C-alpha cells in the first residue's frame, strides 16, 4: 500500500509539470486563436495517440475492446465536465495572470473533498468545511476590492476549478470498475473534438508553422498528463491527490516569470499560501484518520450504476 501511495504521489508530481507546460502553451497562443481551433487539433492528436497506444497494448484486432468502458454514464459525465473545464481554463488563462489562476486550482482539493461524499461515498468531515472557508478567504485576498473586483476571468477560473475537479472525481469513480486508463483519455477528448468542431467553422484562422508546433506540443503534454493522472487517481483518493497538485504553483510562477514577465502580487501570494495551507492540513488530517482506521472493505467497488 505504501509503495502504491509513493508511486501515486510521484505520478501526481509528474502530472503537475506536464499540465503546467500545457497551460503555458495555452496562455502563449490563447490571444491569437479561439479555443475551438486549439482544442479540435489537440484533441484529434490525443485521440490518435490513445488509439495508437491501445493497439500496442491490446493488439490491432482488439481496438474496440481496448477502448471499451464499463461505466458509460459516468464516462459521459466525465467527458462533459472535461469539455467545460477546457473552455473555462482557456478563457481564464487568457484573462488572468498565471498565478491568479492557480489560486482557483488550489481550491480543487477542497472541492474534491466536498464532492467525494455524495459521489464516492467518502464521508465529508467538518475539517473539509473548515478548509473550504479558508479557501474562500484565500480567494478574497486575490480581490481586495471585494465583489467589485470580480472579473469575467475569475468566473471562468472558478468554473474551471469546479468542473475540472468534478472530472477528476468521476475518474476516481470510474477507476473502481475498470483499469483501462486510455479509455478515460480517449472519450473526454472525443467529446472535446465533437463539441469544438461545431464552432470551428466560425472561428478558424490561419495557423503558422510555429504555432502549429506549439499546438502539437500542447497535445502531447496533455495526453501524457491525462494518462498519468488517471493512473494516479486509481492509487490515491481525489482529496489526497489534489493537495499534492499544489506543486503546480511552483511551475506556474516559474513559467509566468520566465516567459510572460508576470510577478505574483502580495495578495496573490497570501491567498495562495492560505489555500495551500488548508489543502495540506486536509491531507495531513486524512492521513492521520486513515492511520487510525483498521483496514476494511472501504473503497471496494459498489455495484455499477453508471
N, C-alpha and C positions, 0 to 999 in steps of 0.2 A: 504493500500500500504506500509506504514512504517513497519507494522508488517511483511509483506512478505519479505521486504528487510532485516529486522533483522533476520528472520528465515533463509533466504538465506545466509547471512553472517555467521551465526552460523554453517550452514551445510558446508560452504567452510572451516571454521576453523577446523571442524572435519575431513573433507576430507584431509587437509594438514597433519594431524597427522597420519592418516591411510595410505596414499600414501607414506609418508616418511618411515614408518615402512616397507612397502612392498619394497621400494627402498633399505633399509638397508639389507633386506634378499637377494635381488638381488645381491648386492655387496658381500655379505658373501659367496654365492655359485657360483658366476659367474666364478671364476677361476677354478672351479672343473668340471663344466659341460657346454656343449654347450647350446645356447639359445633354440633350439628346444625342448630339453628334459624338461627344466623347464616349457616352455610355453604350451607344449602338456598336461602335468599333471595339471598345474594350470588352463588352460582354460577348461579342462574337468570338474574340480571341480566347477568352476564358472558357467558353463552351468548347471550342476546338481543343484546347489543352485538356479539358476534362474528358472529352471523348478519346483523345489520344492516350492518356494515362489509363483510362478504363480498358482500352484494348490491350495495352501492355500487361495489365494485371489480370484481366478476365479472359482474354482471347478474342479474336476478331468476330467469331461467330456468337459471342455471348455479350455483345454490347448492350442490348436491351435489358438483359438480366443484370448486367453490371451497374446500370443506372436506375434500376427499379427501386422504388421506395415502399416501405411497409407502413408508412404513416402519411398518406397522400393529403389529407386535410390539413394536418399540421405543417406539411411541406408547403402547401398553398399559402397558409398564413405567414410562414417564414418568408416566402418569396415576395408576398405583397408588402410586408414590413421592410424587406431589403430594398425594394424599389423606392419606397417612401424615404428611407434613410439616405439612399444615394442622392436623390434630388435635394433633400434638405441639407446634407453635408456640402454638396456642390455650392449651393447658394450661401451657406454660412461661411465657407472659406472664401468666397468671392467678396463678401461684405464685411468680414471681421478679420482682425489680426489673428495669426495662428494661435497665440497663447490664450486669447479670449475664447476661442472655440474650445480649447482644451478644458476650460472651466466647466463647460457643459458635459464634455466627455467624462470629466471627473465625477459627475453625478451618476454615471451609469452603474457603479456598484450598488448605490443606494436604491436606484430604480430596480435593479436586478433583485435586491433583497425584498422589495415590495411585491414584485411580480412572481417571485418564487413560491409564495404562499398559495395564491389561487391557481397558478398554472402547474406547478410541480409538486404541490402538497408539502412543501417545506415550510415550517412554521415561521411567521413573521413576528419576531420578538420586539419588545419595547426599544431595544437598542437600535433597531433598524429605523424606527420613527425618530429617535434622537439624532441619528446620523443624517436623516432627511432634513431635519430642522437646521443642522449645522451646514448642510449643503445649500439650503436656501439663503442662509446668512452669507455664505461664500459668494453666491450669485449677486447679492445686494452690494458686496464690495466692488464688484465689477461695474455697478451702476450707481455711483454715489448720488446722482441726481434723483434717485427713486424711480418710480414707474415712468416718469417723463424721459428717463434715459434709455428706455427700452426701444430698440430699433428692430427693423424687419430682420436684420441679421441675427439678433438674439432669439427671435421667434423661430427662425429656421434652425438655429443651433439646438434649441430645446426640443423641437420636433425631431431632429436627427438623433438626439440622445435617447429619447423615449422609444422611437421606432427601431433604432439600432439595438438597444437593449432587448426589446421585445423579440427581435430576430435571433439574438444570442440565446435567450431563454427557450425559444422554440427549438433551436439547435440542440440544446441540452435535453429537451423533452424527446425529440426525435431519436437522439442517441441512446435512449432507453430501449428502443425497439430494433435498432439496426446499427451496424458498424460501418456502413458504406459512406465514408466521408465525401467521396466525389459526387454522390447524388445531391448532397447538401450544397455543393458548389455549383453544380450544373443547373438545377431547376431555378434557383433565385436569379441566376444570370439569364436564363431563358426568359423569365418574366421581365427582367430589365430590358432585354433585347426587344421583346414584343411590345412593351409599353412605349419605349422610346422611339421605335420605328414608326409609330403613328404620328409622332410630332416631327420627325426628322425632315420630311419634305419641306416644312415651313421654315426651318431654321438652318439648313445646311449651308456651309460656307467653304470656300476653297481652303485646303489644309496643306501647308508647306511640308517639305520632306522632314525638316527638323521637328516640327510639331507632331507629324505622324510618328516619328521615332519616339517622342515623349509619350504619345498615346499607347504605343505598343509596350513601352517600359511600364507604364501605369497598369496595363492589363496583366503583365507578368507578375508584378508585385502584388496586385490584387488577388490573382489566382493563388499564389503561394500563401498569402496571408490568410485567405478564407479557408484554404485546405488545412493549414496549421491550426487555426483557431477552432475548427470543428473537432479535430483530434484532441486538442487541449480541453475542450468543454466536455469530452467524454471522460476525461481523467479528473477534472476539477468541477465542483459546482459553480454556477454562474456567479454567485455572490462572493466566491473565493477567487475566481479567475479575474474578474473585472477590477478589483483593487490593484492587482499586480500590473494591470494595464496602465497605471499611473506613470510607469516608466516612459510612456509615450510623451509625457510633457517635456522630458529632457530632450528627446529627439526633436520635438516640435519647436522648442525655443531655439535649439541649435540651427535647425533649418531656417526658421524665421529670421534669425540674426545673420546667418551666412549668405542667404540667397535673396532675402526680401528687406533687409535692413530694419527689421522690427525688433524693438526692445520692449519687453513687457513693462507695463506701468506698475506702480506700487500697489494700486488697488487690485490689479490682476494677480500679482504675486501673493497678496494677502488672501484673496478669495481662493486661489488655487491651493494655498497652504492649508486653509480651513477644510476644503473639500477633500484633499489628500489625507489629512489627519483623520477625518471622520471615516473615510474608507478603510484606512489602516486599522483604526480602532475596531471597526466592524469585522475585519478579517481576524484580528487578534482575539476578539470575543468569540468568533465562530470556532477558531482552533481550540480555544480553551474549553468550549462547550463540547466539541467532538471528543476531546481527550478524556472528559469525564463520563462520556456516554459509552456503554459497552456495545460491542459490535452486534448489530441486529440486521434485520432484513430491510432496514431503511434504504431507500434508493432502488429497491427491486422494481422491476418494470410492472406497471399496472396494466390491466387489460387495455389493448389499443382501442382508443375511442376516436382516433384521428385518422 
